[in-house]
Amino acid sequence: MATMIDSGAPETSKAQRAYTWLAGKIADGSYPPGYRLVLAALANELEISVAPVREAIRMLEAEGLVRYAKNVGAQVAMPDPAEYVDVMQTLGALEGIATGLALPLITDDDLDHARELNAALQRTLDDFDPPEFTRLNLQFHEALFHRCPNRHLLDLIRRTRTRLAGLRDSTFSFVPGRARRSVAEHEKLITAISAARDDPKGSSAAVEAAVREHRDATLRAFLDHSNGKAAR
């Protein structure tokens, strides 16, 4: 449905309103990193001319939220790679520790819920919706570590996730094929956690390492794709 902006408003006002609308779409994940901002389509959506939309995109570019790519045009920008790396490494470490501590407390229902969430993730792949995939992905990981008895650690994870959301994380839309590989890795994670939980000698350290490796795989995919694009 079109989002009408008062046609009688001055061009500067239309540009500001278009800017606010676009910034909101980027912030809530509706327009994820790598999303192409097509002037004509956006102008049609907002029911205004192309000029104020172009100005709004320039404003977003000045703030680092949008970048221009050769032969592509305006796209929603990825976060600063260095900061993204720091936050992803931190999140991997925290979630790994939390899942390891939760291991003795994880129930069959928890694992069944994780499997259901991963099945839902699998269903999103055919008609891919990056924000929905990201939402379900967060729920999947929380199903594995939410029984962690260390409340302070869980609070740190929530804060780090908020920081990641602030960086507009959606590697799954930015890196082709990563979402499908992530779903396959989830199955291996569930199997590893189930085996360690049921084995009296099961190692929480092995589970922690498996979670960290899964997060690191997403990070490596982002860096490999970013470096590949930079080299072209």
C-alpha positions in Angstrom: 0.0 0.0 0.0 1.3 3.4 -0.9 2.4 5.8 1.8 1.1 9.2 0.9 3.1 12.3 1.5 1.2 15.6 1.2 1.6 16.6 -2.4 1.2 20.2 -1.5 4.1 20.2 0.9 7.4 22.0 -0.1 10.1 19.9 -1.7 12.3 20.2 1.4 9.5 19.0 3.6 8.8 16.1 1.3 12.5 15.2 1.3 12.5 15.3 5.2 9.4 13.1 5.4 10.9 10.7 2.8 14.1 10.6 4.8 12.2 9.8 8.1 10.2 7.0 6.3 13.3 5.5 4.7 15.3 5.7 7.9 12.5 3.8 9.7 12.4 1.1 7.1 16.2 0.6 7.5 16.0 0.7 11.3 13.3 -2.0 11.6 14.9 -4.3 9.0 12.3 -3.9 6.3 15.1 -2.6 4.1 18.1 -4.8 5.1 21.8 -4.3 4.2 22.3 -4.6 0.5 18.7 -3.7 -0.3 18.5 -1.6 -3.5 16.8 1.8 -3.1 15.2 2.3 -6.5 14.1 5.9 -6.9 11.1 5.4 -9.1 9.7 2.6 -7.0 10.2 4.6 -3.7 8.7 7.7 -5.3 5.6 5.7 -6.3 5.3 4.1 -2.9 5.4 7.6 -1.3 3.3 9.2 -4.0 5.8 12.0 -4.6 8.2 12.9 -7.3 11.7 11.4 -7.6 13.5 14.6 -6.6 12.7 14.6 -2.8 13.4 10.9 -2.6 16.8 11.5 -4.2 17.5 14.2 -1.6 16.4 11.9 1.2 18.8 9.2 0.0 21.6 11.7 -0.1 20.9 12.6 3.5 21.0 8.9 4.4 24.2 8.5 2.5 25.8 11.4 4.5 24.9 9.5 7.7 26.5 6.3 6.4 23.1 4.4 6.2 23.2 4.3 2.4 26.0 3.8 -0.1 26.3 3.9 -3.9 27.7 0.8 -5.7 28.9 0.9 -9.3 26.3 -0.5 -11.7 23.9 -1.1 -8.8 22.9 2.4 -7.5 21.9 3.2 -3.9 21.9 0.4 -1.4 21.3 0.1 2.3 24.9 0.1 3.7 26.4 -2.6 5.9 27.9 -1.5 9.2 31.5 -0.6 9.7 33.2 -4.0 9.2 35.6 -3.5 12.2 32.8 -2.8 14.6 30.7 -5.6 13.2 33.6 -8.1 13.7 34.0 -7.0 17.3 30.3 -7.3 18.1 29.9 -10.7 16.3 32.9 -12.1 18.1 31.6 -11.0 21.4 28.2 -12.4 20.8 29.6 -15.8 19.7 31.7 -16.0 22.9 28.8 -15.0 25.2 26.2 -17.3 23.5 28.7 -20.2 23.5 29.4 -19.9 27.3 25.6 -19.5 28.0 24.7 -22.6 26.0 27.5 -24.6 27.7 26.2 -23.5 31.2 22.6 -24.3 30.1 23.5 -27.8 28.9 22.5 -29.8 32.1 19.2 -27.9 32.2 18.2 -28.2 28.6 15.0 -30.3 28.2 13.5 -32.4 25.5 10.9 -29.7 25.0 13.7 -27.1 24.5 15.3 -29.2 21.8 11.9 -29.9 20.1 11.2 -26.2 20.1 14.6 -25.5 18.5 13.8 -28.1 15.8 10.5 -26.4 15.2 12.1 -23.0 14.8 14.8 -24.4 12.5 12.0 -26.0 10.4 10.4 -22.5 10.2 13.7 -21.1 9.1 13.9 -23.7 6.4 10.5 -22.7 5.1 11.6 -19.1 4.7 14.4 -20.0 2.3 12.2 -20.5 -0.8 10.6 -17.1 -0.6 13.4 -15.4 1.4 12.4 -12.8 3.9 15.7 -11.6 5.7 14.0 -9.7 8.6 11.8 -12.8 9.4 14.8 -15.1 9.0 16.8 -13.0 11.4 13.9 -12.9 13.9 13.5 -16.7 13.9 17.3 -17.2 14.0 17.5 -15.2 17.3 14.7 -17.3 18.7 16.4 -20.5 17.7 19.6 -19.6 19.6 17.7 -18.3 22.6 15.9 -21.7 22.8 19.3 -23.3 23.3 20.7 -21.0 26.0 17.7 -19.5 27.8 18.1 -21.9 30.7 21.6 -20.6 31.5 21.6 -20.0 35.2 23.8 -16.9 35.0 21.4 -14.0 34.8 24.3 -11.5 34.3 25.5 -13.4 31.2 22.0 -13.4 29.7 21.8 -9.7 30.3 25.1 -9.2 28.5 23.8 -11.2 25.5 20.7 -9.1 25.3 22.8 -5.9 25.4 25.1 -7.2 22.7 22.2 -8.2 20.5 20.8 -4.7 20.8 24.1 -3.4 19.7 24.1 -5.7 16.7 20.6 -4.6 15.8 21.9 -1.0 16.0 24.4 -2.0 13.4 21.6 -3.1 11.2 22.8 -6.8 11.1 21.3 -8.9 8.3 24.2 -10.9 7.0 21.7 -13.3 5.6 20.5 -10.9 3.0 23.9 -9.5 2.3 25.8 -12.8 1.8 24.2 -15.2 -0.8 23.8 -18.7 0.5 24.6 -18.0 4.1 21.1 -18.5 5.3 20.8 -22.0 3.9 24.2 -23.1 5.3 23.1 -21.6 8.7 20.0 -23.8 8.8 22.1 -26.9 8.1 24.6 -25.9 10.9 21.6 -25.5 13.3 20.8 -29.2 12.8 24.3 -30.1 13.7 24.2 -27.9 16.8 21.0 -29.6 18.0 22.6 -33.0 17.5 25.8 -32.0 19.4 23.8 -30.5 22.3 21.5 -33.6 22.5 24.5 -36.0 22.5 26.5 -34.0 25.1 23.4 -33.7 27.4 22.7 -37.4 27.3 26.3 -38.5 27.8 27.5 -38.5 31.5 30.9 -37.5 30.2 29.4 -34.9 27.8 31.5 -31.8 27.6 30.0 -28.3 27.9 33.3 -27.0 26.4 32.5 -28.9 23.2 29.1 -27.4 23.0 30.5 -23.9 23.7 33.0 -24.4 20.9 30.3 -25.6 18.5 28.2 -22.5 19.1 31.2 -20.2 18.6 32.2 -21.9 15.4 28.7 -21.4 14.1 28.8 -17.7 14.8 32.3 -17.5 13.4 31.1 -19.1 10.2 28.6 -16.3 9.7 31.3 -13.7 10.4 33.7 -15.3 8.0 31.0 -15.4 5.3 30.5 -11.6 5.8 34.2 -10.9 5.7 34.8 -13.1 2.6 31.9 -11.5 0.8 33.0 -8.0 1.8 36.6 -8.5 0.7 35.5 -10.1 -2.5 33.3 -7.1 -3.4 36.1 -4.7 -2.4 38.5 -6.5 -4.8 36.2 -6.2 -7.8 
